Amino acid sequence: MKLLRLVGATLVLGLLGPAQLADAHRSNPTDTRTYTASDAVIANQERGFYHHTETHYRADGSGYVPLDAAQLRGFRTQESVTQILRVFYLEKFAGTDKLDPAYLALVRADFRTARAAGVKVIVRFAYAQPPGWPPTIPYGDAPVSRVLKHIQQLTPILRENADVIALVQSGFVGLWGEGYYTDHFADPADPSKVSDQNWADRKAVVMALLRALPRDLMVQVRTPYMKQRMLGLPTGTDGALSADQAYDGSAAARIGHHNDCFLASPDDFGTYLSDPIELDKDFVAQDTNYVPEGGETCAVNSPRSDWESASAEMARLHFSYLNTDYNQDVLGSWGSNITIAKQKLGYRLSLVRGTFTTKTRPGGAVQVALDVRNDGWAAPYHRRQVQLVFQGDKHTYRVNLPADPRLWAAGTTTALKATVRAPIAPGRYRLLLNLADPSRRLQTATFNPIYAVQLANSGTWQAATGYNDLGQTITVSR
């Protein structure tokens, strides 16, 4: 197969076509090696703990505090925290349809800052926080017609910066954007009373967000019933996503969950509404095989909030992320087990063994077979560009492999097998694995070391490139 493209100093090759596969089964020598797992806390993207950040835009234009690149970079390099929740409060605009150009410029700048610092953003928009407790009417959010106009104006920014957006939470509705205390999407005097029209309006907001985002980005809703009601799904396992539905671009395949009162009570302060509660948990447990779950703790509730119960539930519900800032009493009760949470939130991929061709002719067949283990609590929820890398003294060649790490389920080992064409230039090449972000912008030499996946093995990470060294060389000679 001919050379496909040149990216910087890296040549990108292709897989062998069917006519060349027979050559792969000739008696080229092979070698098998095993790998040692690491217990390090790794700064991989779209998983782990996050820091909460928020900013405001009040009637006089005050309150916006831009993100600080040095602080974000410190989160990543000093704490192995690679994501933030950014709540954009829109106080000024609850009563007007048009967003200020100055405000939109500030939001754009925040995404540029996040990218430069090497983190991703969990995005939420909201109109109001309560001035005190209990909250009083009016709460301060906006009607559906205005929300939809605001989403339309935000759409170009969200699409331009999709590479550094981990997720978008449905937001907009109610205090904090959590969907309960609202002037327009429920009865303000009794927010538990949500009419059919209120539900139609809530669905309109979520569908508008899905349309605003690229097909691969997902939206999270605050309770499983929100997804069930909007999409006409039953609770329990039968209503949740199946493997056949996963990643098909439908609304069901793009709506995940965030639980912002995790472990706080039997129903997590109204997160679970089914009777019995376990039906909603069964729904989320099945759904989150393919869509993301995360959130924050909000109250000590022993023994449920203790580590033994908490860790079992995070594993069952495939938690990808958790707030490191709140609730400190709950997180503090976990003691040294917090390190286990840092390791296991989201995916934790490691090499088990690999078998490789060790010698071939220029352009000849190279067979690679890798066993990759996921010891995290969830699979990756975003695509990855999986590449086999031939790294020589003068040139580096990358071959895109037909693998999808979103299917590397928690607690499983996946066999990754491929037959590819060797470089044309004779020489000795190291073999490496690159699990790159799908964004071309983040695959550059500047960003790949930050946004590619580091495998949880000892002695494999090549920090300068973002590649994982397979510990194997291949000789290409005539």
N, C-alpha and C positions, 0 to 999 in steps of 0.2 A: 504494500500500500504506500502511496506517495506521501511525502511530507505534507501535513495539513496547514500549519501556520507557525509563525515565529513570534514569541512573546518575550520581549527583552532578549536576554541571552539564553532563553529556554526554548528548545525545539519541541513542538507538540506532535506526537506521532499518533497512529491509529491502531486499532485491533486488527488481527489477521482476518481476512475474508475466508469464506468457506473453502475456497480452492487451496488455501495455504494450510488449513488445519491438519491435513494428513501429515504434513511435514513435522508437525509438533509431536507426533507420536514416534518419531524415529529415536534412535538410542542416544540422544544427547544426555550427558551425565547430569545428575541432580544431587542436591544436598538437602538435608532436613535439619532444622535447628529448633530449639525450644527457647522460650523467653521467660524472663523473671518479672513477675508483677511488682508494681511499686505501691506503697501506701501513701504517697505524697498527695497533698491537696493541690489540685491542678487548676490553673486559671483558664478553663475552657469556656467558650461562649454559650449563651442561651441555657445556662444551668447554674445551680448553686444558690448561694445567698445573694440578695440584692440590697442596695441602699435606697432608702426613700428620699426623693427630692420633690419639691413642689415650688411653683411660682405663681404669681398673681398679676392681674391687670385690672386695676380698679378704675372707677369712673374718671379720675383725673390722670390716668395713665401711669400711676405709680404702682409699685409692688413687684415689678418684674426683676428677679435676681437671676442673671444668666448663669449657666453652668460654668464651672471652673475646671479647665483642662488639667491643671496640676493635681487638683483633688481627685478627679476621676482616674487619672493615671496612677495615683497612689492607691486607690481602691484595688486596681488590677495588679499592680506590682508588689504591694505590701500586704494585701489581704486576700489575694486571688479572687476578688469580686469583680466580675466582668459585666455586670448589668445594673442598671438603676431603674426604679420606677420614677417616671417624670409625670407629675400631675400638673397639667396646665389649667389653672383656674381662669375663667372667662367672665369675671364679675361685671366688667364694663358692658359686655355684649348680651347679657341676659335680656336687655330691653331694646336691642337694636339688631337689625339684620346684617349689617355690614361690619366685617372685621377690619380694624385699622391696618393699613399697610405697614405701619411701624411695628405693630404687634406681630404680624406675619414674618417680618424680617427678624425679629427676636427669636421666634420659634425656629426658623431656618438656621440661625446662628447656633442655637443649642445643638442641633443635629450635627453641624460641622464640628463643634467642640467635642461631642461624643466620639465621632469618628477619629479625630486627631488623637484622642486619649486612648483609643482602643477598647471602647466599651460599646454595649448595645443598650437600647432603651425599650422598656415596657411603657407604653404610652397610654395616658388616660386624660381626657378632657372633662372638666366639670365646671359648674357655675358658682357653687356656693359651699361654704362651710358654716356650721352654726356658730353664732356669737357666744353661746353658752349652752348649758345643758339643764333641763331638756330643751330641744329645739322648739322654736315657735313659728307660727304661720305669719306671713308667707316665708317659705323656705329659700326662694331666690333662684330657682332654675328657670329654664326657658320653655316655651311651647314647642310642639313638634315641628311646626312649619319653620320656626326660626332655627332650631337645631339642624334641620336638613340643609338650610341655606349655609349655615356655618360649616358643616361637613363638606359641602361643595367647594367652599373657599379654601378649606384645608387640604383638599385632595391633592393638588399639585405638590405641596410640601411633603405629604406622606409618601407619594410615589417617588419623588426625587431622592428621598432618604430611606427608602425601603431596605437598603443594605444594612443599616444600623438600627432598624426597628426589629426587636425580637417579637413583640406582640402588641396588639392594641386592645385595651379593655373597653367594653362597651360604653362606660362612662356616661357623661352628659345628663343623665336622668337623676334627679334628687341630690341631696347633700352628699358631698364627696364623690359624686358620680356613681354611687352604689345602688341607686334604683329604688330606695324606700321612701324617705321623707321628701315628697315632691309636690309641687303646686299643680302640675299638669298631666301626670301620668298615673295618678291614683286619686282617691279622695283625700284631700289634704288633712281633713279632720280625723280620718282613720285610714292611714296609708295601707292597711292590710286589704282594703276594698279596692280592687282593680277591675274596672269594667272591661267589657269586650273591646270597646273603642280604645281604652287605655292600652290594652294589649296590642291592638293593631298599631298604635302609635309607637309603642316600644319596639315592635318588630320593624317598623319603618326605619327607626334609628339604626338598628343592627344591620339591616340589609343595606342601608346607605353606606355604612362603614365598610362592609364587605365589598361593595362596588368601588369604593374609594381606594382600596388597597390592591396591590398585585395579587394574582390568583394564589400564590404560595403563602401569603401572610394570613394569619389567623386572628380572630377576635375572641375575647373571653367574656363570658357573662357571669354575673355574681352568684346565681343559684342554678342548680340543675333544672328546677322547674321553669326558669325563664327559657331555656333552650327547648324543653319539652313543650311548653305552651305555644311558643312562637312557631315551632315546626310541626306541631301535631304528633308528637312522639309520646309513647307510653313510658312510664318509669320502669325501673328494673333492667336487667341485662338485655331483654328482647328489644327495648327501645333504643339501645345504644348502637354505636357504629360497629359494623362488621368489617372484616378484612377486605371484603369486596367493595365496600363503600369508601374505605380510607383513601384520602388524597385524590378523590375524583373531582374536586373543585366545587362540589355542592355546598350549600350552606351548612348542612349537618357535618360535613367533613372539615369545615373551617371554623366551627364555633367550639371553643374550649371552655375552661372553667377557672374562676379564681375564688378562693374561699378566704375572706378577710376576717373571719372569726374562728379559724381552725382550732379545734380542741376545746372551745370555750364552754360548751354545754352539750347535752345529748344531741341536740339538733344544730349545734354551732350557731346559736342565736338566730335561728330562722333560716339557715342555709339549706337545711334538708326539711322538706315539707311533706314527704310521703308518709303513709301509715301502712306498715311500719317504716321507720326511718331507713332501715337497711335496704329497702328497695331503691331509694335515691343513691345510696352509696354503691349498690351494685351497678346502677346506671353509670355513675362516674367511673367506677373501677374498669368497666368494659370500654367506655368511651375514651378514656385516657390512654388506652393502648395506642391511640392514633391522634389525639389532640392534647394540648398541654393543660396541666393543672399546676397551680401555685397559689401563693397567698401569704397570709400572716397570721400569727397567733394573736389573741387579744385579751386573754384572762387565764389565770391559773385555775385549773379544774381537775385536781388530783382525784383519782389516779389516772384519769383519761389523758391529761396533759403531761404525765410523766413519760420518761424516755421510752420505756418498754411499749406502752400503748401508742405513743406518738410515732415511733419509728415503724411499727407494724402498719399503722394507717397510712403513713407516707409511702410505704412500699406498695400497699394494696391499691392506693389511688394514684400511683405513678407521679408523685410530686417532682416537678422539675426545678422549682425555685421557692424561696421563702425569704421573708423580710428579716434582715439581721438587726434592724433597729427596734423592732417592736414585736412582741412584748418581751421585754428584758427579763421579767420575772419567770416567764415560761422557759425561755431559752436558757437562762441561768440555772434552772432546775435540772437541765440535762447534763450539767457538769462536763467532764471530758468527752462525753459522747457527742458533743457538738462537732468534734472532728469527724466522726463517722457521718454526720449529716453533711458536712462540707464535702466529703468524698462521694456520697451516694445520691445527693439531690441531682435529678436529671440522669444523664448517661455517664457511664464510666467505662470506656472501651480500652481493652488491652489485648495484645498479641499473646496467643498460647503457643502456637507452633507454625512453622512455615516450611514448605518444600519448594525448591527453585532449580531451574536449569542453571548450570554453572558454566557451560561453554557452548557457543553456537557460532555460526557464520554470520557475516554482515547481512542484516535484514532477515535473519533466520528466526525460527520459532523460539520463544521463551515461555516456558510454563511456570506459573506461580500459583501456589495453593496456600492460603492463609486461614488459620482458625482465629477468629476475633471474638472475644468474650465481652459481654456487657454486664458489669457488676453494679451498675447504677439502679436507681428506682424507676427509670423511665427510658424510653428510646429517644433519640434526637427527634424533635418535632419539625425541624427544617431540613431541606435537602442539603446534601454535601456533594461536591465534585470529588470523586474518589479517583486518584491517579497513582499509577506505578511510575516511579521516577528512576531513570538511569542517570547517575551522576558521575561524569568523567572529569578529568583534569582540565579539559578545555570547554566542554559543552555539557549541558544538562538536557535530557530528553524526558518528556512526560507523556504518558499514555493514559487517556481517559478510560476508566473501567466501568462496565455496566452494573454498578452496585448502588444500592439505596440504603444508607445507614438508618433511615427512619424505620426500616423493617427489622433492625437488629434489636429485638425486644429485650426488655429487662430480664436478667437472669438466664439468658440463653447464649450459646456459642454459635456463631455463623461461619459457614465455610465459604470463603471468598476465593474463587478459582477463575483464572483467566489465561488465555494463550495470546501473546502479543508478539509483535515484530521487534527484533533487536535493532539498535541503531545501525546505520550503514557504515559509519566510521569505525574501523577496528580500534580496539583498546580494551582497557579494563574499567568496568563501571560498578559503582556501588548501587545497590537496589534500595530504594526508600519508598515509603507510602505517604501520600499527601491526601489529607481529608480537608479540602479547601472549602471556604465559603462559596456558595454558588454565584455570588456577585463578582463579575470580572474586576470591578474596582478594588475589591478586597483580596484578589488573587495576586496582586502586584508584589514585588520584592519588599516594598515598604510595609504592606499590611498582612501578607500571608503568615509571617511569624506570629502575629497577634491574633488573627481570626481563624487560622486552621486549627484542627483538633490535635491536641497532644495526647498520645496513647499513654495509658497508666502502666508503663514498663520502666525498668531500670536501664539506663544507658542507651536509650533509643532516640531521644528527642534532639533534633538538630535545631537549636534555637535561632541560628542566623537565617535559616530558610523557612522554618515551620514544617519541615519534613520529619517523618519518623524513620530512623535508620533500621533497616531490616537485618543488619549485620551480615549481609551476604554480598559477595562480588560475583560478577559474571565476566567472562573473557569472550570478547568478540574478535574472531580471527578468521582469515581466509583458509 
